[in-house]
Amino acid sequence: MDVLVLHSPPKGYLDGARSLGSRALLDAIERVQPRVAVCGHIHESAGEEAQVGETRLFNLGPSGTWIEV
């Protein structure tokens, strides 16, 4: 299983109303397609989930959380 641990989210996913995520991270996720990617930088999206292709994305937020994969 591949798990990608990020600080910032990918552009357009879990990155809040201002779309503050990284285009480079989105490109990498689309290219590599890890099973799971986690981030936490955008606190307003804490606890949210999304999906890019086959990759499940989680914003764990400042408190963290448990996820089932």
Contacts in CASP RR format, 6 or more apart in sequence:
PFRMAT RR
TARGET T0000
AUTHOR 0000-0000-0000
METHOD contacts of the structure
MODEL  1
MDVLVLHSPPKGYLDGARSLGSRALLDAIERVQPRVAVCGHIHESAGEEA
QVGETRLFNLGPSGTWIEV
1 35 0 8 1.000
1 36 0 8 1.000
1 69 0 8 1.000
2 32 0 8 1.000
2 34 0 8 1.000
2 35 0 8 1.000
2 36 0 8 1.000
3 34 0 8 1.000
3 35 0 8 1.000
3 36 0 8 1.000
3 37 0 8 1.000
3 38 0 8 1.000
3 69 0 8 1.000
4 28 0 8 1.000
4 29 0 8 1.000
4 32 0 8 1.000
4 34 0 8 1.000
4 36 0 8 1.000
4 37 0 8 1.000
4 38 0 8 1.000
4 55 0 8 1.000
5 37 0 8 1.000
5 38 0 8 1.000
6 25 0 8 1.000
6 37 0 8 1.000
6 38 0 8 1.000
6 39 0 8 1.000
6 40 0 8 1.000
6 41 0 8 1.000
7 39 0 8 1.000
7 40 0 8 1.000
7 41 0 8 1.000
8 15 0 8 1.000
8 20 0 8 1.000
8 21 0 8 1.000
8 22 0 8 1.000
8 25 0 8 1.000
8 39 0 8 1.000
8 40 0 8 1.000
8 41 0 8 1.000
8 42 0 8 1.000
9 15 0 8 1.000
9 20 0 8 1.000
9 21 0 8 1.000
9 22 0 8 1.000
9 25 0 8 1.000
9 39 0 8 1.000
9 40 0 8 1.000
9 41 0 8 1.000
9 42 0 8 1.000
9 45 0 8 1.000
9 57 0 8 1.000
9 59 0 8 1.000
10 21 0 8 1.000
10 22 0 8 1.000
10 23 0 8 1.000
10 25 0 8 1.000
10 26 0 8 1.000
10 29 0 8 1.000
10 37 0 8 1.000
10 39 0 8 1.000
10 52 0 8 1.000
10 57 0 8 1.000
11 19 0 8 1.000
11 21 0 8 1.000
11 22 0 8 1.000
11 23 0 8 1.000
11 25 0 8 1.000
11 26 0 8 1.000
12 19 0 8 1.000
12 21 0 8 1.000
12 26 0 8 1.000
13 21 0 8 1.000
13 26 0 8 1.000
13 50 0 8 1.000
13 52 0 8 1.000
13 57 0 8 1.000
14 39 0 8 1.000
14 40 0 8 1.000
14 42 0 8 1.000
14 45 0 8 1.000
14 48 0 8 1.000
14 49 0 8 1.000
14 50 0 8 1.000
14 57 0 8 1.000
14 58 0 8 1.000
14 59 0 8 1.000
15 21 0 8 1.000
15 42 0 8 1.000
15 45 0 8 1.000
16 42 0 8 1.000
16 44 0 8 1.000
16 45 0 8 1.000
17 44 0 8 1.000
20 41 0 8 1.000
20 42 0 8 1.000
21 42 0 8 1.000
26 52 0 8 1.000
29 37 0 8 1.000
29 52 0 8 1.000
29 55 0 8 1.000
29 57 0 8 1.000
30 52 0 8 1.000
30 53 0 8 1.000
33 53 0 8 1.000
33 54 0 8 1.000
33 55 0 8 1.000
34 55 0 8 1.000
35 54 0 8 1.000
35 55 0 8 1.000
35 56 0 8 1.000
35 69 0 8 1.000
36 55 0 8 1.000
36 56 0 8 1.000
36 57 0 8 1.000
36 58 0 8 1.000
36 67 0 8 1.000
36 69 0 8 1.000
37 52 0 8 1.000
37 55 0 8 1.000
37 56 0 8 1.000
37 57 0 8 1.000
37 58 0 8 1.000
38 57 0 8 1.000
38 58 0 8 1.000
38 59 0 8 1.000
38 60 0 8 1.000
38 67 0 8 1.000
39 57 0 8 1.000
39 58 0 8 1.000
39 59 0 8 1.000
39 60 0 8 1.000
40 46 0 8 1.000
40 59 0 8 1.000
40 60 0 8 1.000
40 61 0 8 1.000
40 62 0 8 1.000
40 64 0 8 1.000
42 59 0 8 1.000
43 61 0 8 1.000
43 62 0 8 1.000
45 59 0 8 1.000
45 61 0 8 1.000
46 59 0 8 1.000
46 60 0 8 1.000
46 61 0 8 1.000
46 62 0 8 1.000
46 63 0 8 1.000
47 58 0 8 1.000
47 59 0 8 1.000
47 60 0 8 1.000
47 61 0 8 1.000
47 65 0 8 1.000
48 58 0 8 1.000
48 59 0 8 1.000
49 56 0 8 1.000
49 57 0 8 1.000
49 58 0 8 1.000
49 59 0 8 1.000
50 57 0 8 1.000
51 57 0 8 1.000
56 69 0 8 1.000
58 65 0 8 1.000
58 67 0 8 1.000
60 67 0 8 1.000
END
